Amino acid sequence: MVKVIAAHLRESEKGKFVTLDLLGQIEMIQSQNTGRFYATARRCSIGTTFDLETAKGFIGQLLPGSIGRVQCEPYAYTVQETGEVINLSHTYAYIPVQEKIAEQEEHYPNELELLKV
């Protein structure tokens, strides 16, 4: 499940549009520097057909699905805490439940077949 945490009115060269910010489940990640664990959650933004007031009404709502890491064109990202510029080639996107099921069937066809009995 993902949670709607914010709504924004954005503008691009094509005009204005409304987005929803989504927050995924809490994850425990081990630091590569210290070896200690820390809690984090994946976030992403999705476009909508709503006006801003309608979109704000969805804040707090839970949606089925998850937020997954997806490949994209490489881009430069500035780490706010350090000012370091790093190159990334991934982003995070909302993954509906149906796609997650299809992905699991692709990777674990025999195991899922046993569960259908």
N, C-alpha and C positions, 0 to 999 in steps of 0.2 A: 504494500500500500504506500501511496505517496500522499503528502498533505499540501494543499494550496496554502501558501504563506504570504503572498502579496499579489497585487495587481498594479500594472503600470501603463500609462499612456506613453507610447514611444513614437518617434518620428523618423522616417527614412526618406530617401529621395522619391519614393512612390507615394508618400503621404503618411498620415497618422494611423496608428493601430494600437490595440490593447493586448498586453501579454499577461500571463499568469506565471508566477514563480512557484516551482514545486520543490519540495524537500523530501528526500528518501528516508529510509530507515537508518537508525544509528549503526555504525560499523566501528569495529576496533581495528586500528592500524598500528603496526609496529614501526617505530622510527628507525630509519636507516642510520642515523647518527648516534642515537643513544641506546637503541634496543628496547626502549620503554614503549608501552602501548598508550595510545590516545584515542579519544572518541571523535568521530567525524560523521558527516552525512553528505551524500551527494545532492547537488542542486542542479536545476535546469530551468529554462524559461520556455514557454510554448505560446504561440500566437492564438488568438481567439477571434470570434465574430461578435463578441459582446461589446457594449459600451462600457466605460470605466466603472460606472456605478453598479451595473449588473455584475461585472467581474469581481468587484470588491465584496459582493454578497456571497461569493464562493470561498472566501478566505476561511480557513479552518476545516473545510470539507476534505474527506479522505477519498482517494480515487484508487481503483484496482490497477495494479501494475507496479513498475519499478523504474529506477533511473539507472541507465547503463552507460558504460564508456563506449564511445564510437569513434572510429578513425575520421579524420578530416584533413583538409589542406593544412600544411604547416603554417604556424603563425607565431609571432613574438608575444611574450607575456611578461609583464613586469611584476615581480614579487613585491607587494606593497611594504612588507616589513623590512626588507633589505634593499630595495631598489634594483636588485639583480634582474637582468633581462634574460629570459630563457626561451628556447624554441620548443613549442609543443605541436603535436600532430594528432591530438585527440580532444574530444569535448564530451559532454554528458547530455543524454537525450532521454525523454520519456519513452518507456517500452510498455505498451499495453499487454494485458494478460495473455491474449491470444498469441502474440508473437513469442512470448516467453514459453508457452506450451509447445509451440512449433520448434523452438530452439532446443528444448529438452528432448523432444521426440527425435530430433536429428542426432543428438549426442548420446542418448540412452534408449534406443528403440526397444531392446529386449527387456530392460528393467520396467519400462512403462507398460509394456504388453502384459507383464505379470500382474501389475496393479489393476488392470481392467477386468480380471477374472472375478 
